[in-house]
Amino acid sequence: MRLPSRMLDERGTGAIDLVLVSAFILIPFAMLLLSFPIRMEYRSMADAAAREAVRACATAFDPETGQDRAEAVARQILAERSLGPGETDLSIDCRTSWAPGGVVSARVSLDVPAIDVMGTWTVGSWTVTSSYREQMEPYRSIPRP
């Protein structure tokens, strides 16, 4: 059985291939590429929250005040991007090595959308984690109660 010649004609298949390639390959790649700056913004925010929390802890006069100040500073920085406590994991260690020369640390983890389409809907998620440590001044005099 022989097919008619007009059924074997392949004119117009390039346009169909172009539409399929752009729909299934180029558009998702472009969306992923456009969400890269948003991930970098979240990374920068996590770095800032960890860094400022450790500094607030290291400059306090007692560990309880330092812990409270560090958590408040980190929550304020994260709240600027409208991140609630459920979207973040904040771990600040201000009490265990509280002494001149001791090291205080903070770790901030954020769930970041993998693809964010103009803030209307998101697809998938990444976890961005930032840690920061700072040594307290070794020659610091801490007031005794």
Beta strands, then each sheet from edge to edge (+ up, - down):
strand 1: 88-93
strand 2: 103-117
strand 3: 121-135
sheet 1: 1+ 2- 3+
end
